[in-house]
Amino acid sequence: MKAFEKNIRKVEPYVPGEQPRQTVIKLNTNENPYPPAPGVRRVLKGMDTDRFRLYPDPAAGDLVAALAGYYGVGEDQVFVGVGSDDVLSMCFLTFFNSEKPILFPDITYSFYKVWADLYRIPYECCPLDEDFCIVKEDYFRENGGIIFPNPNAPTGLYLELSEVEGIIGRNRDVIVIVDEAYVDFAGRSALELIEKYDNLIVVQTFSKARSLAGMRIGYAISNPLLIRYLNDAKYSFNSYTMSQAAIACGVEAVKDKAYFEEGIRKIIKTREWAKGELKRLGFSCLDSKANFIFATHPKYDVKKMFEVLKDKARIYVRYWGGERIEQYIRITVGAKEDMDALLGFLEGYLPAMERAEDLSD
Ligand SMILES: *Cc1c(COP(=O)(O)O)cnc(C)c1O
């Protein structure tokens, strides 16, 4: 080992889902199967590219104003960033500086552990119960902050707002972050509680329900004080985080409420239908309220199924392995045709899996 290596910050990075270059049926990273709002294309086509020589607005004021208007909050209550990963990372850096451990579920978005390690934040994981549910009482103890997704990932299970409020209310001395990447597919948002609890931050993204994963747009909504602290950290890191194009696309997406709601409706419909079809094939699925389904099969090894789907059918789903979830795959709810392809392949393949010893050939 070189002498300088001992001073290198070493981290075990987050492993993103694959982004294959060839065309495949992509049900592995919870992207939206539908295009973004039509206004997004219009605004990009009409962009004055001469302006690209200038830096973007560091405050992304147009996007902040659009979101503030949409949610009926003040512009000083909105923070925007390069995807919610950027926003969440900034939140970890800004708010989790206690000696006490932060708390998050043991089975959850795997980035939390990575940021905690990166920023050297102590953490403890609260185990989900045997039904993969968050147990709110686990969060009623001394801690340096709390974060959880609602719905949780990769389970898709939604925690009722009263339970979420229970966690926030019992932790008034620390910051509680609710990561609502999938809430638009689920139910009531913790945004309802923003005025009531000054320790609450709600983080959402344009990557899932708004079909803009490729543009990298995320945001946090909270009270002006916490948003100010977030901006102070951001301006100490990189002032120009969002591109002119991302800001303009984000504004257009927010404008088109009807398109947004229609897209969500279609995905929920496909999700509920697909859950039924998977059950018909013998799968057992958690009752996901997100745009993905976490499923297991009592008879077949899902890791093999994951590999077979990828190699034989070019259908990508997500598999992690690891304690308690080694027999689960996560399937993004795609367009109806994508789900038909998946289900059709499985229907043909499952009986063969039963017979075959070696499934890989
Ligand atoms: C997808 C996702 C995010 C991050 O999405 P961005 O594309 O960075 O906005 C954050 N949290 C959870 C739980 C997610 O699933």
The ligand as a MOL file (V3000), in Angstrom:
LIG
                    3D

  0  0  0     0  0            999 V3000
M  V30 BEGIN CTAB
M  V30 COUNTS 15 15 0 0 0
M  V30 BEGIN ATOM
M  V30 1 C -35.2580 6.5400 -7.2570 0
M  V30 2 C -35.0650 6.8900 -5.8300 0
M  V30 3 C -34.4140 8.0550 -5.4070 0
M  V30 4 C -33.5910 8.9280 -6.2770 0
M  V30 5 O -34.0020 9.2960 -7.4400 0
M  V30 6 P -33.3350 10.4480 -8.2860 0
M  V30 7 O -33.3700 9.9180 -9.6480 0
M  V30 8 O -31.9390 10.7180 -7.7860 0
M  V30 9 O -34.2230 11.6070 -8.0660 0
M  V30 10 C -34.3870 8.3600 -4.0770 0
M  V30 11 N -34.9390 7.5630 -3.1740 0
M  V30 12 C -35.5330 6.4260 -3.5160 0
M  V30 13 C -36.1140 5.5710 -2.4620 0
M  V30 14 C -35.6110 6.0490 -4.8520 0
M  V30 15 O -36.1580 4.8990 -5.1880 0
M  V30 END ATOM
M  V30 BEGIN BOND
M  V30 1 1 1 2
M  V30 2 1 2 3
M  V30 3 2 2 14
M  V30 4 1 3 4
M  V30 5 2 3 10
M  V30 6 1 4 5
M  V30 7 1 5 6
M  V30 8 2 6 7
M  V30 9 1 6 8
M  V30 10 1 6 9
M  V30 11 1 10 11
M  V30 12 2 11 12
M  V30 13 1 12 13
M  V30 14 1 12 14
M  V30 15 1 14 15
M  V30 END BOND
M  V30 END CTAB
M  END
